[in-house]
Every structure is written in structure tokens, then in C-alpha cells.
Amino acid sequence: MYNEIDYTLMATVRDVAERAGVSPITVSRVINNAGYISGATRAKVEAAIAELGYVPNTLARSLRSKRSHTLAFITTDITNPFFTSMARGIEDAASAAGYTVLFCNTDESVEKEDRYVRLLLQKQTDGILLVPAGSSPRSVDLLRSQDTPVVVLDRAIEPLKADVVRCDSVRSSYDLIRVLLERGHRRIAALGGPVGISTADDRIAGYTHAMKEAGLPTRDLVIYGQFTESSGFEMAQSVLALSPRPTGLFATNNFVALGAIRAIEAHGLRIPQDVSVVAFDDVPPVLAQYAFLTVIAQPAYQMGQKAVELLLQRLQDEAPPEYRQVILPTHLIVRGSVGLAPDARGSVVTAPK
């Protein structure tokens, strides 16, 4: 046996109105929080709704209001703790404003992103929060052509055609490299992400600036791959085979860092005695064995919240006509994965200012 819903017995607005002793329009005002309703009347209507088990027809309401009260978060890798935390910030902020959030994962695929955008437009999603899979503004242009507000997160697209919420990857990466320089490291390798992705390019730019400022070469020390653990392992394998071997590794995201650590262990090396490691983005507490990493931590949860705030302002026509770029501060956390360079032990080395 199973319980089957008899849709012919489902309560209507008129049923609720009769039970509460009010007009159907009064019930509608209570449901939609529109117009003045006395506390006593609201209480009677809400009691009738509860007694009858009335479920508002959200489809009919959305057709009337031309709003679906849904937002969508399109991201490149929802398994990455950074984006998971961002998603939670988005969902909490959206839920508090009465919106439901749809989650879409592109796996860094521009083609998947395009399919999701077109599907969400067909579903009349009110607004999109987008982590672009590429550097092209194509998705933003398509959404704007359909008058669908969009906020870009984490990555920048040029020219600025939408509100953006991100952190300063150039400056933050520069700060990470200086941690290594100040401990005597002079041969530092950078494990990059996909070429053309703004965060990947910016983090290498920060690394390059710090190395050039210190008068150090970067030739053969920069390698590009993907923002994945397997790519981090492969890139680290390559640079650890160089002679002389780098004494410091800069992983441009947390997954790359996890792969690099596996490669270091596979080479029989120790962190930080043989190789020091710094990474962009922290690892989640569940990976306690990697909690020794020196990292740049981004406020992912707050980024999600801020993006929803900007999106809702666009939806409510409360935003300025010009597009905004909000750059949130990062936090440098120095932990045990960084030590003195092997050839600097016993001497004090100061990096150039």
C-alpha cells in the first residue's frame, strides 16, 4: 500500500477564504505579503491554511509576477571546498530573501556552461551567479540580451559587462611568494592553472612580480595545467625532476596543492625540510592532515553572500546603471609547510622590499 495524493481534494484559495471567513483577495494578500492585513485577520487565514493543508500555486504566481523566485549558481567545480563554501553563502542569502537556488557544475567546460545558461533562460530563472569556465563574455552577453541579471564570481571577464565579486589574486600571490623569499628560497616553482582563466593568469602574475622584484629567474619554473589534484601531481612531478631542484613550490589552488604534496611524498622528500609549499585557497578542516599548509584564504562564504546582494539589487531595480566590481580582502595564514631554504639555514636572509 502507498499514500496517493488526491488532487481533486486539494484546498483552493476559495476554500481557505471560506474557512477563515474572509474574501479570496484577502487570502491572496496574506500569501503574497501584499497590502495591509490586520494581525487578527492574518492569524485566521494562516490557521485556515494550516488546517486545510493549502499549498500555494507557485507556478501561477510566477506567471502573474513574471518571477520564478529562483536563482542559479553556475560553477566550475562544486567539489572544490572553496566553491562549496561559496555555494553555502549563496544559498543562505538567497533563502533569507525568499529565493530557491539551482546548482550547476560545468567542470571548466565552456560548452556545458553554454547549455546550462540556455536551459536556465528557458526555465525563466530570475538571475544567475556565474563562475565563468573561460575568459569569453559570451554567457554574460547572452544573459544580458535576455534581460536576465548576472553576477560574476571569483573570475574577471573583460570588458566589465556585469557586477563582479572577487579577490585580488595578483597581490595575494605576491604576498605568498614573499613568505618563501623571506625564508631564503630563491628557486621557487609555480604550478599554474589553465591559461586564459583570470585567476590562473593573475596568480602567476603575482608570482612573477615577486620573483622579478627579488632579481630571480623564473625560466623553466612556471608550468601550466588544470585546477585539479591530478594535474597538481603531474606538474609537481615535472618540476621536482629539475636540476637543481626547486626548494619552494607555489600551488595556484588547493587541489593543485594536494596533488603537489602527493608528488613530494612520492619523491621521498619532506615538507618543509626538503621542499616548502604555499597554496592559494585553504583546505577544509576535514582534511586535517593537510592543515599545516601556508595559504591565502579567500572569504568564499562572504563572496557568495555579497554576490546575492548585488543580484537582488539588480532584480529590484535598486542598483546603479554602471557595473560594480567588489574586491574582498584575503587572509595570509602562515603554517608549518614553509621552512628555511636548505642552503639558507644558519644564516639570516631578507627578501628585497
Order of alpha helices (4+ residues) and beta strands (2+ residues): alpha-alpha-alpha-alpha-beta-alpha-beta-alpha-beta-alpha-beta-beta-alpha-beta-alpha-beta-alpha-beta-alpha-beta-beta-alpha-beta-beta
